[in-house]
Amino acid sequence: MATSLKDKTVLVIGRGSGIALAITQAARAQGAQVIVAGRSPEALTEAYKGDPGVTVETVDLTDDATINALADRS
């Protein structure tokens, strides 16, 4: 049974390339809204520009404060 991501939100943490990009594209193809997060919001914004279903956030997984801040915003 196929599962749809329509009307769901997916959080992808990583760079705007490679596996993170592929996961984001697959989730978008399934209808999900995607939050992409990483240490370089500028690079993420560039990677996903033009896709209104992708929101860029900042997070550093080695910094608990940024993790908590991301959780509070999401």
mmCIF file of the N, C-alpha and C atoms, coordinates in Angstrom:
data_MODEL
# 
_entry.id   MODEL 
# 
loop_
_atom_site.group_PDB 
_atom_site.id 
_atom_site.type_symbol 
_atom_site.label_atom_id 
_atom_site.label_alt_id 
_atom_site.label_comp_id 
_atom_site.label_asym_id 
_atom_site.label_entity_id 
_atom_site.label_seq_id 
_atom_site.pdbx_PDB_ins_code 
_atom_site.Cartn_x 
_atom_site.Cartn_y 
_atom_site.Cartn_z 
_atom_site.occupancy 
_atom_site.B_iso_or_equiv 
_atom_site.pdbx_formal_charge 
_atom_site.auth_seq_id 
_atom_site.auth_comp_id 
_atom_site.auth_asym_id 
_atom_site.auth_atom_id 
_atom_site.pdbx_PDB_model_num 
ATOM 1   N N  . MET A 1 1  ? 0.838  -1.169 0.000  1.00 0.00 ? 1  MET A N  1 
ATOM 2   C CA . MET A 1 1  ? 0.000  0.000  0.000  1.00 0.00 ? 1  MET A CA 1 
ATOM 3   C C  . MET A 1 1  ? 0.884  1.234  0.000  1.00 0.00 ? 1  MET A C  1 
ATOM 4   N N  . ALA A 1 2  ? 0.670  2.115  -0.927 1.00 0.00 ? 2  ALA A N  1 
ATOM 5   C CA . ALA A 1 2  ? 1.450  3.345  -1.019 1.00 0.00 ? 2  ALA A CA 1 
ATOM 6   C C  . ALA A 1 2  ? 0.953  4.354  0.010  1.00 0.00 ? 2  ALA A C  1 
ATOM 7   N N  . THR A 1 3  ? 1.874  5.060  0.620  1.00 0.00 ? 3  THR A N  1 
ATOM 8   C CA . THR A 1 3  ? 1.533  6.088  1.589  1.00 0.00 ? 3  THR A CA 1 
ATOM 9   C C  . THR A 1 3  ? 1.751  7.449  0.951  1.00 0.00 ? 3  THR A C  1 
ATOM 10  N N  . SER A 1 4  ? 0.745  8.303  1.048  1.00 0.00 ? 4  SER A N  1 
ATOM 11  C CA . SER A 1 4  ? 0.842  9.640  0.493  1.00 0.00 ? 4  SER A CA 1 
ATOM 12  C C  . SER A 1 4  ? 1.379  10.602 1.543  1.00 0.00 ? 4  SER A C  1 
ATOM 13  N N  . LEU A 1 5  ? 2.145  11.570 1.112  1.00 0.00 ? 5  LEU A N  1 
ATOM 14  C CA . LEU A 1 5  ? 2.633  12.609 2.011  1.00 0.00 ? 5  LEU A CA 1 
ATOM 15  C C  . LEU A 1 5  ? 1.842  13.904 1.825  1.00 0.00 ? 5  LEU A C  1 
ATOM 16  N N  . LYS A 1 6  ? 0.765  13.832 1.049  1.00 0.00 ? 6  LYS A N  1 
ATOM 17  C CA . LYS A 1 6  ? -0.055 15.023 0.819  1.00 0.00 ? 6  LYS A CA 1 
ATOM 18  C C  . LYS A 1 6  ? -0.524 15.586 2.153  1.00 0.00 ? 6  LYS A C  1 
ATOM 19  N N  . ASP A 1 7  ? -0.372 16.896 2.286  1.00 0.00 ? 7  ASP A N  1 
ATOM 20  C CA . ASP A 1 7  ? -0.779 17.619 3.501  1.00 0.00 ? 7  ASP A CA 1 
ATOM 21  C C  . ASP A 1 7  ? 0.056  17.256 4.729  1.00 0.00 ? 7  ASP A C  1 
ATOM 22  N N  . LYS A 1 8  ? 1.206  16.664 4.529  1.00 0.00 ? 8  LYS A N  1 
ATOM 23  C CA . LYS A 1 8  ? 2.136  16.359 5.615  1.00 0.00 ? 8  LYS A CA 1 
ATOM 24  C C  . LYS A 1 8  ? 3.331  17.301 5.517  1.00 0.00 ? 8  LYS A C  1 
ATOM 25  N N  . THR A 1 9  ? 4.051  17.446 6.614  1.00 0.00 ? 9  THR A N  1 
ATOM 26  C CA . THR A 1 9  ? 5.280  18.228 6.623  1.00 0.00 ? 9  THR A CA 1 
ATOM 27  C C  . THR A 1 9  ? 6.439  17.297 6.921  1.00 0.00 ? 9  THR A C  1 
ATOM 28  N N  . VAL A 1 10 ? 7.490  17.408 6.133  1.00 0.00 ? 10 VAL A N  1 
ATOM 29  C CA . VAL A 1 10 ? 8.687  16.577 6.280  1.00 0.00 ? 10 VAL A CA 1 
ATOM 30  C C  . VAL A 1 10 ? 9.853  17.496 6.617  1.00 0.00 ? 10 VAL A C  1 
ATOM 31  N N  . LEU A 1 11 ? 10.650 17.105 7.603  1.00 0.00 ? 11 LEU A N  1 
ATOM 32  C CA . LEU A 1 11 ? 11.856 17.835 7.970  1.00 0.00 ? 11 LEU A CA 1 
ATOM 33  C C  . LEU A 1 11 ? 13.057 17.096 7.415  1.00 0.00 ? 11 LEU A C  1 
ATOM 34  N N  . VAL A 1 12 ? 13.859 17.791 6.607  1.00 0.00 ? 12 VAL A N  1 
ATOM 35  C CA . VAL A 1 12 ? 15.079 17.213 6.041  1.00 0.00 ? 12 VAL A CA 1 
ATOM 36  C C  . VAL A 1 12 ? 16.250 18.059 6.528  1.00 0.00 ? 12 VAL A C  1 
ATOM 37  N N  . ILE A 1 13 ? 17.201 17.412 7.174  1.00 0.00 ? 13 ILE A N  1 
ATOM 38  C CA . ILE A 1 13 ? 18.378 18.115 7.668  1.00 0.00 ? 13 ILE A CA 1 
ATOM 39  C C  . ILE A 1 13 ? 19.573 17.683 6.840  1.00 0.00 ? 13 ILE A C  1 
ATOM 40  N N  . GLY A 1 14 ? 20.262 18.660 6.277  1.00 0.00 ? 14 GLY A N  1 
ATOM 41  C CA . GLY A 1 14 ? 21.430 18.359 5.466  1.00 0.00 ? 14 GLY A CA 1 
ATOM 42  C C  . GLY A 1 14 ? 21.685 19.465 4.470  1.00 0.00 ? 14 GLY A C  1 
ATOM 43  N N  . ARG A 1 15 ? 22.604 19.214 3.589  1.00 0.00 ? 15 ARG A N  1 
ATOM 44  C CA . ARG A 1 15 ? 22.942 20.182 2.551  1.00 0.00 ? 15 ARG A CA 1 
ATOM 45  C C  . ARG A 1 15 ? 21.887 20.136 1.465  1.00 0.00 ? 15 ARG A C  1 
ATOM 46  N N  . GLY A 1 16 ? 21.920 21.079 0.600  1.00 0.00 ? 16 GLY A N  1 
ATOM 47  C CA . GLY A 1 16 ? 20.968 21.116 -0.506 1.00 0.00 ? 16 GLY A CA 1 
ATOM 48  C C  . GLY A 1 16 ? 21.439 20.317 -1.694 1.00 0.00 ? 16 GLY A C  1 
ATOM 49  N N  . SER A 1 17 ? 22.030 19.162 -1.433 1.00 0.00 ? 17 SER A N  1 
ATOM 50  C CA . SER A 1 17 ? 22.529 18.304 -2.510 1.00 0.00 ? 17 SER A CA 1 
ATOM 51  C C  . SER A 1 17 ? 22.476 16.851 -2.043 1.00 0.00 ? 17 SER A C  1 
ATOM 52  N N  . GLY A 1 18 ? 22.848 15.959 -2.923 1.00 0.00 ? 18 GLY A N  1 
ATOM 53  C CA . GLY A 1 18 ? 22.959 14.550 -2.573 1.00 0.00 ? 18 GLY A CA 1 
ATOM 54  C C  . GLY A 1 18 ? 21.673 13.951 -2.023 1.00 0.00 ? 18 GLY A C  1 
ATOM 55  N N  . ILE A 1 19 ? 21.808 13.201 -0.944 1.00 0.00 ? 19 ILE A N  1 
ATOM 56  C CA . ILE A 1 19 ? 20.671 12.488 -0.357 1.00 0.00 ? 19 ILE A CA 1 
ATOM 57  C C  . ILE A 1 19 ? 19.602 13.460 0.132  1.00 0.00 ? 19 ILE A C  1 
ATOM 58  N N  . ALA A 1 20 ? 20.002 14.549 0.770  1.00 0.00 ? 20 ALA A N  1 
ATOM 59  C CA . ALA A 1 20 ? 19.017 15.515 1.269  1.00 0.00 ? 20 ALA A CA 1 
ATOM 60  C C  . ALA A 1 20 ? 18.181 16.095 0.127  1.00 0.00 ? 20 ALA A C  1 
ATOM 61  N N  . LEU A 1 21 ? 18.820 16.416 -0.967 1.00 0.00 ? 21 LEU A N  1 
ATOM 62  C CA . LEU A 1 21 ? 18.099 16.934 -2.136 1.00 0.00 ? 21 LEU A CA 1 
ATOM 63  C C  . LEU A 1 21 ? 17.146 15.876 -2.683 1.00 0.00 ? 21 LEU A C  1 
ATOM 64  N N  . ALA A 1 22 ? 17.602 14.646 -2.796 1.00 0.00 ? 22 ALA A N  1 
ATOM 65  C CA . ALA A 1 22 ? 16.762 13.564 -3.324 1.00 0.00 ? 22 ALA A CA 1 
ATOM 66  C C  . ALA A 1 22 ? 15.557 13.303 -2.421 1.00 0.00 ? 22 ALA A C  1 
ATOM 67  N N  . ILE A 1 23 ? 15.765 13.326 -1.115 1.00 0.00 ? 23 ILE A N  1 
ATOM 68  C CA . ILE A 1 23 ? 14.656 13.118 -0.178 1.00 0.00 ? 23 ILE A CA 1 
ATOM 69  C C  . ILE A 1 23 ? 13.655 14.263 -0.295 1.00 0.00 ? 23 ILE A C  1 
ATOM 70  N N  . THR A 1 24 ? 14.167 15.483 -0.367 1.00 0.00 ? 24 THR A N  1 
ATOM 71  C CA . THR A 1 24 ? 13.287 16.650 -0.500 1.00 0.00 ? 24 THR A CA 1 
ATOM 72  C C  . THR A 1 24 ? 12.467 16.559 -1.777 1.00 0.00 ? 24 THR A C  1 
ATOM 73  N N  . GLN A 1 25 ? 13.100 16.234 -2.877 1.00 0.00 ? 25 GLN A N  1 
ATOM 74  C CA . GLN A 1 25 ? 12.387 16.125 -4.150 1.00 0.00 ? 25 GLN A CA 1 
ATOM 75  C C  . GLN A 1 25 ? 11.349 15.010 -4.107 1.00 0.00 ? 25 GLN A C  1 
ATOM 76  N N  . ALA A 1 26 ? 11.686 13.886 -3.506 1.00 0.00 ? 26 ALA A N  1 
ATOM 77  C CA . ALA A 1 26 ? 10.742 12.769 -3.420 1.00 0.00 ? 26 ALA A CA 1 
ATOM 78  C C  . ALA A 1 26 ? 9.545  13.142 -2.546 1.00 0.00 ? 26 ALA A C  1 
ATOM 79  N N  . ALA A 1 27 ? 9.798  13.800 -1.432 1.00 0.00 ? 27 ALA A N  1 
ATOM 80  C CA . ALA A 1 27 ? 8.710  14.213 -0.546 1.00 0.00 ? 27 ALA A CA 1 
ATOM 81  C C  . ALA A 1 27 ? 7.804  15.221 -1.244 1.00 0.00 ? 27 ALA A C  1 
ATOM 82  N N  . ARG A 1 28 ? 8.409  16.173 -1.960 1.00 0.00 ? 28 ARG A N  1 
ATOM 83  C CA . ARG A 1 28 ? 7.613  17.156 -2.699 1.00 0.00 ? 28 ARG A CA 1 
ATOM 84  C C  . ARG A 1 28 ? 6.778  16.475 -3.779 1.00 0.00 ? 28 ARG A C  1 
ATOM 85  N N  . ALA A 1 29 ? 7.355  15.483 -4.447 1.00 0.00 ? 29 ALA A N  1 
ATOM 86  C CA . ALA A 1 29 ? 6.628  14.758 -5.484 1.00 0.00 ? 29 ALA A CA 1 
ATOM 87  C C  . ALA A 1 29 ? 5.415  14.016 -4.915 1.00 0.00 ? 29 ALA A C  1 
ATOM 88  N N  . GLN A 1 30 ? 5.496  13.664 -3.633 1.00 0.00 ? 30 GLN A N  1 
ATOM 89  C CA . GLN A 1 30 ? 4.392  12.992 -2.956 1.00 0.00 ? 30 GLN A CA 1 
ATOM 90  C C  . GLN A 1 30 ? 3.411  13.973 -2.327 1.00 0.00 ? 30 GLN A C  1 
ATOM 91  N N  . GLY A 1 31 ? 3.656  15.284 -2.503 1.00 0.00 ? 31 GLY A N  1 
ATOM 92  C CA . GLY A 1 31 ? 2.719  16.284 -2.023 1.00 0.00 ? 31 GLY A CA 1 
ATOM 93  C C  . GLY A 1 31 ? 3.036  16.908 -0.679 1.00 0.00 ? 31 GLY A C  1 
ATOM 94  N N  . ALA A 1 32 ? 4.184  16.586 -0.102 1.00 0.00 ? 32 ALA A N  1 
ATOM 95  C CA . ALA A 1 32 ? 4.544  17.120 1.209  1.00 0.00 ? 32 ALA A CA 1 
ATOM 96  C C  . ALA A 1 32 ? 5.057  18.547 1.121  1.00 0.00 ? 32 ALA A C  1 
ATOM 97  N N  . GLN A 1 33 ? 4.857  19.285 2.182  1.00 0.00 ? 33 GLN A N  1 
ATOM 98  C CA . GLN A 1 33 ? 5.567  20.529 2.416  1.00 0.00 ? 33 GLN A CA 1 
ATOM 99  C C  . GLN A 1 33 ? 6.863  20.103 3.092  1.00 0.00 ? 33 GLN A C  1 
ATOM 100 N N  . VAL A 1 34 ? 7.975  20.730 2.768  1.00 0.00 ? 34 VAL A N  1 
ATOM 101 C CA . VAL A 1 34 ? 9.263  20.301 3.316  1.00 0.00 ? 34 VAL A CA 1 
ATOM 102 C C  . VAL A 1 34 ? 9.958  21.471 3.997  1.00 0.00 ? 34 VAL A C  1 
ATOM 103 N N  . ILE A 1 35 ? 10.460 21.197 5.189  1.00 0.00 ? 35 ILE A N  1 
ATOM 104 C CA . ILE A 1 35 ? 11.342 22.129 5.879  1.00 0.00 ? 35 ILE A CA 1 
ATOM 105 C C  . ILE A 1 35 ? 12.741 21.566 5.711  1.00 0.00 ? 35 ILE A C  1 
ATOM 106 N N  . VAL A 1 36 ? 13.623 22.316 5.075  1.00 0.00 ? 36 VAL A N  1 
ATOM 107 C CA . VAL A 1 36 ? 15.020 21.904 4.949  1.00 0.00 ? 36 VAL A CA 1 
ATOM 108 C C  . VAL A 1 36 ? 15.815 22.737 5.946  1.00 0.00 ? 36 VAL A C  1 
ATOM 109 N N  . ALA A 1 37 ? 16.696 22.093 6.670  1.00 0.00 ? 37 ALA A N  1 
ATOM 110 C CA . ALA A 1 37 ? 17.461 22.783 7.702  1.00 0.00 ? 37 ALA A CA 1 
ATOM 111 C C  . ALA A 1 37 ? 18.914 22.376 7.639  1.00 0.00 ? 37 ALA A C  1 
ATOM 112 N N  . GLY A 1 38 ? 19.772 23.341 7.935  1.00 0.00 ? 38 GLY A N  1 
ATOM 113 C CA . GLY A 1 38 ? 21.201 23.086 7.951  1.00 0.00 ? 38 GLY A CA 1 
ATOM 114 C C  . GLY A 1 38 ? 21.936 24.307 8.454  1.00 0.00 ? 38 GLY A C  1 
ATOM 115 N N  . ARG A 1 39 ? 23.248 24.210 8.466  1.00 0.00 ? 39 ARG A N  1 
ATOM 116 C CA . ARG A 1 39 ? 24.077 25.303 8.987  1.00 0.00 ? 39 ARG A CA 1 
ATOM 117 C C  . ARG A 1 39 ? 24.238 26.457 8.006  1.00 0.00 ? 39 ARG A C  1 
ATOM 118 N N  . SER A 1 40 ? 23.907 26.228 6.744  1.00 0.00 ? 40 SER A N  1 
ATOM 119 C CA . SER A 1 40 ? 24.095 27.268 5.730  1.00 0.00 ? 40 SER A CA 1 
ATOM 120 C C  . SER A 1 40 ? 22.759 27.592 5.053  1.00 0.00 ? 40 SER A C  1 
ATOM 121 N N  . PRO A 1 41 ? 21.969 28.463 5.667  1.00 0.00 ? 41 PRO A N  1 
ATOM 122 C CA . PRO A 1 41 ? 20.671 28.775 5.064  1.00 0.00 ? 41 PRO A CA 1 
ATOM 123 C C  . PRO A 1 41 ? 20.795 29.408 3.680  1.00 0.00 ? 41 PRO A C  1 
ATOM 124 N N  . GLU A 1 42 ? 21.886 30.112 3.435  1.00 0.00 ? 42 GLU A N  1 
ATOM 125 C CA . GLU A 1 42 ? 22.078 30.723 2.118  1.00 0.00 ? 42 GLU A CA 1 
ATOM 126 C C  . GLU A 1 42 ? 22.188 29.648 1.037  1.00 0.00 ? 42 GLU A C  1 
ATOM 127 N N  . ALA A 1 43 ? 22.972 28.619 1.307  1.00 0.00 ? 43 ALA A N  1 
ATOM 128 C CA . ALA A 1 43 ? 23.132 27.528 0.335  1.00 0.00 ? 43 ALA A CA 1 
ATOM 129 C C  . ALA A 1 43 ? 21.816 26.776 0.142  1.00 0.00 ? 43 ALA A C  1 
ATOM 130 N N  . LEU A 1 44 ? 21.073 26.566 1.228  1.00 0.00 ? 44 LEU A N  1 
ATOM 131 C CA . LEU A 1 44 ? 19.792 25.878 1.120  1.00 0.00 ? 44 LEU A CA 1 
ATOM 132 C C  . LEU A 1 44 ? 18.791 26.712 0.320  1.00 0.00 ? 44 LEU A C  1 
ATOM 133 N N  . THR A 1 45 ? 18.767 28.004 0.583  1.00 0.00 ? 45 THR A N  1 
ATOM 134 C CA . THR A 1 45 ? 17.874 28.890 -0.163 1.00 0.00 ? 45 THR A CA 1 
ATOM 135 C C  . THR A 1 45 ? 18.188 28.825 -1.647 1.00 0.00 ? 45 THR A C  1 
ATOM 136 N N  . GLU A 1 46 ? 19.457 28.835 -1.992 1.00 0.00 ? 46 GLU A N  1 
ATOM 137 C CA . GLU A 1 46 ? 19.867 28.743 -3.398 1.00 0.00 ? 46 GLU A CA 1 
ATOM 138 C C  . GLU A 1 46 ? 19.454 27.399 -4.000 1.00 0.00 ? 46 GLU A C  1 
ATOM 139 N N  . ALA A 1 47 ? 19.646 26.318 -3.260 1.00 0.00 ? 47 ALA A N  1 
ATOM 140 C CA . ALA A 1 47 ? 19.347 24.977 -3.776 1.00 0.00 ? 47 ALA A CA 1 
ATOM 141 C C  . ALA A 1 47 ? 17.860 24.773 -4.043 1.00 0.00 ? 47 ALA A C  1 
ATOM 142 N N  . TYR A 1 48 ? 17.016 25.400 -3.237 1.00 0.00 ? 48 TYR A N  1 
ATOM 143 C CA . TYR A 1 48 ? 15.581 25.149 -3.335 1.00 0.00 ? 48 TYR A CA 1 
ATOM 144 C C  . TYR A 1 48 ? 14.788 26.358 -3.820 1.00 0.00 ? 48 TYR A C  1 
ATOM 145 N N  . LYS A 1 49 ? 15.484 27.358 -4.370 1.00 0.00 ? 49 LYS A N  1 
ATOM 146 C CA . LYS A 1 49 ? 14.776 28.556 -4.835 1.00 0.00 ? 49 LYS A CA 1 
ATOM 147 C C  . LYS A 1 49 ? 13.766 28.169 -5.916 1.00 0.00 ? 49 LYS A C  1 
ATOM 148 N N  . GLY A 1 50 ? 12.663 28.848 -5.878 1.00 0.00 ? 50 GLY A N  1 
ATOM 149 C CA . GLY A 1 50 ? 11.633 28.583 -6.869 1.00 0.00 ? 50 GLY A CA 1 
ATOM 150 C C  . GLY A 1 50 ? 10.650 27.500 -6.474 1.00 0.00 ? 50 GLY A C  1 
ATOM 151 N N  . ASP A 1 51 ? 10.857 26.832 -5.338 1.00 0.00 ? 51 ASP A N  1 
ATOM 152 C CA . ASP A 1 51 ? 9.923  25.806 -4.886 1.00 0.00 ? 51 ASP A CA 1 
ATOM 153 C C  . ASP A 1 51 ? 9.185  26.341 -3.662 1.00 0.00 ? 51 ASP A C  1 
ATOM 154 N N  . PRO A 1 52 ? 7.945  26.789 -3.838 1.00 0.00 ? 52 PRO A N  1 
ATOM 155 C CA . PRO A 1 52 ? 7.214  27.376 -2.720 1.00 0.00 ? 52 PRO A CA 1 
ATOM 156 C C  . PRO A 1 52 ? 6.843  26.370 -1.631 1.00 0.00 ? 52 PRO A C  1 
ATOM 157 N N  . GLY A 1 53 ? 7.027  25.098 -1.900 1.00 0.00 ? 53 GLY A N  1 
ATOM 158 C CA . GLY A 1 53 ? 6.714  24.067 -0.914 1.00 0.00 ? 53 GLY A CA 1 
ATOM 159 C C  . GLY A 1 53 ? 7.871  23.734 0.000  1.00 0.00 ? 53 GLY A C  1 
ATOM 160 N N  . VAL A 1 54 ? 8.978  24.461 -0.147 1.00 0.00 ? 54 VAL A N  1 
ATOM 161 C CA . VAL A 1 54 ? 10.167 24.215 0.673  1.00 0.00 ? 54 VAL A CA 1 
ATOM 162 C C  . VAL A 1 54 ? 10.459 25.462 1.496  1.00 0.00 ? 54 VAL A C  1 
ATOM 163 N N  . THR A 1 55 ? 10.591 25.265 2.797  1.00 0.00 ? 55 THR A N  1 
ATOM 164 C CA . THR A 1 55 ? 10.946 26.332 3.725  1.00 0.00 ? 55 THR A CA 1 
ATOM 165 C C  . THR A 1 55 ? 12.343 26.049 4.258  1.00 0.00 ? 55 THR A C  1 
ATOM 166 N N  . VAL A 1 56 ? 13.162 27.076 4.333  1.00 0.00 ? 56 VAL A N  1 
ATOM 167 C CA . VAL A 1 56 ? 14.542 26.929 4.805  1.00 0.00 ? 56 VAL A CA 1 
ATOM 168 C C  . VAL A 1 56 ? 14.644 27.391 6.259  1.00 0.00 ? 56 VAL A C  1 
ATOM 169 N N  . GLU A 1 57 ? 15.302 26.581 7.076  1.00 0.00 ? 57 GLU A N  1 
ATOM 170 C CA . GLU A 1 57 ? 15.559 26.907 8.481  1.00 0.00 ? 57 GLU A CA 1 
ATOM 171 C C  . GLU A 1 57 ? 17.048 26.678 8.771  1.00 0.00 ? 57 GLU A C  1 
ATOM 172 N N  . THR A 1 58 ? 17.509 27.258 9.872  1.00 0.00 ? 58 THR A N  1 
ATOM 173 C CA . THR A 1 58 ? 18.896 27.083 10.298 1.00 0.00 ? 58 THR A CA 1 
ATOM 174 C C  . THR A 1 58 ? 18.948 26.146 11.489 1.00 0.00 ? 58 THR A C  1 
ATOM 175 N N  . VAL A 1 59 ? 19.889 25.196 11.447 1.00 0.00 ? 59 VAL A N  1 
ATOM 176 C CA . VAL A 1 59 ? 20.132 24.307 12.588 1.00 0.00 ? 59 VAL A CA 1 
ATOM 177 C C  . VAL A 1 59 ? 21.558 23.791 12.513 1.00 0.00 ? 59 VAL A C  1 
ATOM 178 N N  . ASP A 1 60 ? 22.164 23.635 13.670 1.00 0.00 ? 60 ASP A N  1 
ATOM 179 C CA . ASP A 1 60 ? 23.482 23.006 13.796 1.00 0.00 ? 60 ASP A CA 1 
ATOM 180 C C  . ASP A 1 60 ? 23.304 21.866 14.787 1.00 0.00 ? 60 ASP A C  1 
ATOM 181 N N  . LEU A 1 61 ? 23.417 20.650 14.319 1.00 0.00 ? 61 LEU A N  1 
ATOM 182 C CA . LEU A 1 61 ? 23.142 19.490 15.170 1.00 0.00 ? 61 LEU A CA 1 
ATOM 183 C C  . LEU A 1 61 ? 24.142 19.305 16.303 1.00 0.00 ? 61 LEU A C  1 
ATOM 184 N N  . THR A 1 62 ? 25.197 20.111 16.321 1.00 0.00 ? 62 THR A N  1 
ATOM 185 C CA . THR A 1 62 ? 26.138 20.059 17.446 1.00 0.00 ? 62 THR A CA 1 
ATOM 186 C C  . THR A 1 62 ? 25.814 21.125 18.492 1.00 0.00 ? 62 THR A C  1 
ATOM 187 N N  . ASP A 1 63 ? 24.722 21.860 18.279 1.00 0.00 ? 63 ASP A N  1 
ATOM 188 C CA . ASP A 1 63 ? 24.349 22.966 19.156 1.00 0.00 ? 63 ASP A CA 1 
ATOM 189 C C  . ASP A 1 63 ? 22.895 22.798 19.614 1.00 0.00 ? 63 ASP A C  1 
ATOM 190 N N  . ASP A 1 64 ? 22.723 22.389 20.871 1.00 0.00 ? 64 ASP A N  1 
ATOM 191 C CA . ASP A 1 64 ? 21.380 22.135 21.391 1.00 0.00 ? 64 ASP A CA 1 
ATOM 192 C C  . ASP A 1 64 ? 20.471 23.350 21.284 1.00 0.00 ? 64 ASP A C  1 
ATOM 193 N N  . ALA A 1 65 ? 21.006 24.543 21.439 1.00 0.00 ? 65 ALA A N  1 
ATOM 194 C CA . ALA A 1 65 ? 20.178 25.754 21.367 1.00 0.00 ? 65 ALA A CA 1 
ATOM 195 C C  . ALA A 1 65 ? 19.540 25.902 19.987 1.00 0.00 ? 65 ALA A C  1 
ATOM 196 N N  . THR A 1 66 ? 20.282 25.603 18.918 1.00 0.00 ? 66 THR A N  1 
ATOM 197 C CA . THR A 1 66 ? 19.704 25.739 17.578 1.00 0.00 ? 66 THR A CA 1 
ATOM 198 C C  . THR A 1 66 ? 18.698 24.624 17.304 1.00 0.00 ? 66 THR A C  1 
ATOM 199 N N  . ILE A 1 67 ? 18.930 23.464 17.883 1.00 0.00 ? 67 ILE A N  1 
ATOM 200 C CA . ILE A 1 67 ? 17.968 22.361 17.734 1.00 0.00 ? 67 ILE A CA 1 
ATOM 201 C C  . ILE A 1 67 ? 16.652 22.731 18.417 1.00 0.00 ? 67 ILE A C  1 
ATOM 202 N N  . ASN A 1 68 ? 16.750 23.229 19.643 1.00 0.00 ? 68 ASN A N  1 
ATOM 203 C CA . ASN A 1 68 ? 15.554 23.635 20.383 1.00 0.00 ? 68 ASN A CA 1 
ATOM 204 C C  . ASN A 1 68 ? 14.835 24.774 19.682 1.00 0.00 ? 68 ASN A C  1 
ATOM 205 N N  . ALA A 1 69 ? 15.593 25.724 19.137 1.00 0.00 ? 69 ALA A N  1 
ATOM 206 C CA . ALA A 1 69 ? 14.987 26.847 18.432 1.00 0.00 ? 69 ALA A CA 1 
ATOM 207 C C  . ALA A 1 69 ? 14.235 26.361 17.189 1.00 0.00 ? 69 ALA A C  1 
ATOM 208 N N  . LEU A 1 70 ? 14.815 25.420 16.472 1.00 0.00 ? 70 LEU A N  1 
ATOM 209 C CA . LEU A 1 70 ? 14.142 24.870 15.298 1.00 0.00 ? 70 LEU A CA 1 
ATOM 210 C C  . LEU A 1 70 ? 12.849 24.167 15.708 1.00 0.00 ? 70 LEU A C  1 
ATOM 211 N N  . ALA A 1 71 ? 12.897 23.397 16.773 1.00 0.00 ? 71 ALA A N  1 
ATOM 212 C CA . ALA A 1 71 ? 11.696 22.708 17.260 1.00 0.00 ? 71 ALA A CA 1 
ATOM 213 C C  . ALA A 1 71 ? 10.617 23.715 17.654 1.00 0.00 ? 71 ALA A C  1 
ATOM 214 N N  . ASP A 1 72 ? 11.007 24.801 18.262 1.00 0.00 ? 72 ASP A N  1 
ATOM 215 C CA . ASP A 1 72 ? 10.045 25.824 18.663 1.00 0.00 ? 72 ASP A CA 1 
ATOM 216 C C  . ASP A 1 72 ? 9.414  26.507 17.452 1.00 0.00 ? 72 ASP A C  1 
ATOM 217 N N  . ARG A 1 73 ? 10.177 26.670 16.372 1.00 0.00 ? 73 ARG A N  1 
ATOM 218 C CA . ARG A 1 73 ? 9.656  27.341 15.168 1.00 0.00 ? 73 ARG A CA 1 
ATOM 219 C C  . ARG A 1 73 ? 8.806  26.412 14.318 1.00 0.00 ? 73 ARG A C  1 
ATOM 220 N N  . SER A 1 74 ? 9.033  25.128 14.408 1.00 0.00 ? 74 SER A N  1 
ATOM 221 C CA . SER A 1 74 ? 8.346  24.171 13.510 1.00 0.00 ? 74 SER A CA 1 
ATOM 222 C C  . SER A 1 74 ? 7.043  23.662 14.070 1.00 0.00 ? 74 SER A C  1 
# 
